[in-house]
Amino acid sequence: QVQLVESGGGLVQPGGSLRLACAASGFSFSIFIMSWYRQAPGKERELVATITAGGDGATYADSVKGRFTISRDNAKSMLYLQMNSLKPEDTAVYSCVRRWAGGDYWGQGTQVTVSS
């Protein structure tokens, strides 16, 4: 069955970096657009970044542009989010999402906490 398993979250100080990973299985990873979303307590869910199926194009939320980089390894069915210059407002649960017109599929999420 389809599975998306995120890892790499944790506690980091402001200005620090984290790299999130999402292991995909149960489907043809290389043909799907993939995204990272985040949701902080009491806030609306936010689309953080999206990458094309081939990995040759990406878009970012204005709030993370220049600090975060989305990437993928289709040979390994892996999605990544490199997060640099982290701020307290980046604290949230981050989820990887398989995008499809017939319905998105979500991973369970990983907590990222930015605090001193």
C-alpha angles and dihedrals in degrees: 000000000000113000133178114183119185125202140166101069124132146116118316134169121247110278092028132117138237134181117213121201132196120198112206126199141160097047143056097278096185095065098054132086108232133203142187118223129182136198127193123197110280093005136104119263110264130208103228104180142343130202130196121247092256094044094239098117138038140177130201141198112254089241092065103028111130093016105060129053125194119204141160141205107210093186089061097033090237132144122196140192117196109199120193133174090023119200131200088251089063088070107121146106108281120209132186116223134198106219121218134151089234092057139311122254120217135205120222094257137234126242120241117189121185111193142131 
